[in-house]
């Protein structure tokens, strides 16, 4: 049995004698279905991408907190060894927002370019990034049991002028050990 045979004047003919192929209506329905899928999938992908970029700041804030706690402990040991007595422990010095320029400038598509992490505070924290979308800041105050710090990440992820801010704070607890907040304070997360 022949499923389809070529007819000279009617094109490809199927079993029932109809011309095989797609009609314009078939193609329009297919395009409409694909458009419907795209209208759902594209916004979902954008939300997922934005959430992923927003989450990039969290492990980096954790790195800053870990570095600050290590520095605090080490500063006490160093002060005792140099002075021969109990020295005042402290967190690293405050630093300005790094990089100083917004990451959306100069057609960088939201990536921070040419950042100089070779500054005393960033070296003390062991903090160095090659590719990132946030600007970072470290603020500290006080000595010994009154020492405090704030680790901050600032980012305009889609270059629309709305900035996301993430912060973690640190302090010295009653036993003299440095601590950092578990909860991240967020303003306009993922903007």
C-alpha positions in Angstrom: 0.0 0.0 0.0 1.3 3.4 -1.0 0.9 6.1 1.7 1.5 8.9 -0.5 2.2 9.3 -4.2 3.2 12.3 -6.2 0.5 13.6 -8.4 1.5 15.9 -11.2 -1.1 18.6 -10.7 -2.1 18.2 -7.0 1.3 17.9 -5.1 1.8 15.2 -2.5 -1.4 13.2 -2.1 -2.1 11.2 1.0 -4.3 8.1 1.6 -7.6 10.0 1.5 -6.7 11.9 -1.6 -6.0 15.2 0.3 -2.9 17.2 -0.4 -0.4 16.6 2.4 1.3 19.6 4.0 0.6 22.6 6.3 -2.0 25.1 5.7 -1.6 28.8 6.7 -4.0 28.2 9.6 -1.8 25.3 10.9 1.2 27.6 10.8 -0.7 30.5 12.5 -1.8 28.2 15.3 1.7 26.9 15.8 3.1 30.5 16.0 0.4 31.5 18.5 1.3 28.6 20.7 5.0 29.4 20.6 4.2 33.1 21.4 2.2 32.0 24.4 5.0 29.9 25.7 7.5 32.7 25.1 5.2 35.2 26.9 5.4 33.0 30.0 8.9 31.8 29.8 10.8 35.1 29.1 9.5 37.0 32.1 10.1 33.9 34.3 13.7 33.7 33.0 14.3 37.4 33.7 13.0 37.0 37.3 15.2 34.0 37.8 18.2 35.9 36.4 17.6 39.0 38.6 17.2 36.8 41.7 20.4 35.0 40.9 22.3 38.3 40.4 20.8 39.6 43.7 22.0 36.5 45.6 25.6 37.1 44.4 26.1 39.7 47.2 25.3 37.3 50.1 28.4 35.0 50.0 30.6 38.0 49.5 29.1 39.7 52.5 29.8 36.5 54.4 33.4 36.7 53.3 33.7 40.2 54.6 32.3 39.2 57.9 34.6 36.2 58.2 37.6 38.4 57.4 36.5 41.1 59.9 36.2 38.5 62.7 39.6 37.0 61.9 41.2 40.5 61.8 39.6 41.3 65.2 41.1 38.2 66.8 44.5 38.7 65.1 44.7 42.4 66.1 44.5 41.5 69.7 47.3 38.9 69.4 49.4 41.3 67.4 48.9 44.1 69.9 49.9 41.9 72.8 53.0 40.6 71.1 54.1 44.1 70.0 53.3 46.0 73.2 53.9 43.1 75.7 50.4 43.8 77.2 46.8 43.3 76.4 46.1 45.5 73.3 42.8 46.9 72.1 41.2 44.6 69.5 39.5 46.2 66.6 38.0 45.6 63.2 39.7 46.9 60.0 39.4 50.6 59.3 36.4 51.9 57.4 36.7 52.3 53.7 34.8 54.2 51.0 32.5 52.4 48.6 34.6 50.4 46.2 34.6 50.9 43.3 33.9 54.6 43.5 32.2 54.7 40.1 28.7 53.1 39.6 28.9 49.8 37.8 26.4 50.9 35.1 28.7 53.6 33.7 30.6 53.3 30.5 28.5 50.6 28.8 29.6 47.9 31.3 26.1 46.3 31.3 26.0 46.4 35.1 29.4 44.8 35.6 31.9 46.7 37.8 35.1 47.1 35.8 38.6 48.1 36.8 38.1 47.8 40.6 41.2 48.4 42.8 41.0 46.0 45.8 44.6 46.7 46.7 43.7 48.9 49.7 44.6 48.2 53.3 41.0 47.4 54.5 40.3 45.0 51.6 43.6 43.3 52.1 42.9 43.0 55.8 39.6 41.4 55.0 41.1 39.1 52.4 38.5 40.6 49.9 39.2 40.7 46.2 36.8 40.2 43.3 37.5 40.0 39.6 33.9 40.1 38.2 31.0 41.5 40.1 27.9 43.6 39.9 28.0 45.2 43.3 29.9 48.0 45.0 31.1 47.2 48.5 31.8 49.2 51.6 33.1 48.3 55.1 32.4 50.6 58.1 33.9 50.1 61.5 33.9 51.9 64.9 35.0 51.4 68.4 37.7 49.3 70.1 37.6 46.2 72.2 34.2 45.2 73.5 32.6 48.3 71.9 33.9 47.5 68.4 31.2 47.3 65.6 31.2 46.9 61.8 28.8 47.0 58.9 29.5 45.1 55.7 27.5 46.6 52.8 26.8 45.7 49.2 25.2 48.2 46.8 24.0 47.3 43.3 21.9 48.7 40.5 21.5 45.3 38.8 19.6 46.4 35.7 20.9 49.9 35.5 17.5 51.5 36.1 18.7 53.9 38.8 17.1 51.8 41.6 19.7 50.5 44.0 19.6 47.3 46.0 21.4 47.4 49.4 22.4 44.4 51.5 24.0 44.8 54.9 25.3 42.6 57.7 26.5 44.0 61.0 29.1 42.7 63.4 29.8 43.3 67.1 31.6 41.9 70.1 29.5 39.7 72.4 29.6 39.6 76.2 32.4 37.0 76.1 34.6 39.2 74.0 34.1 37.2 70.8 33.4 38.8 67.4 30.0 38.0 66.0 28.1 38.8 62.8 24.4 39.0 62.1 22.8 35.9 60.5 20.1 38.0 59.0 20.9 40.2 56.0 19.2 43.6 56.1 18.0 44.3 52.5 16.6 47.4 51.0 15.0 46.9 47.5 16.4 43.4 47.2 16.9 42.4 43.6 15.4 45.8 42.7 
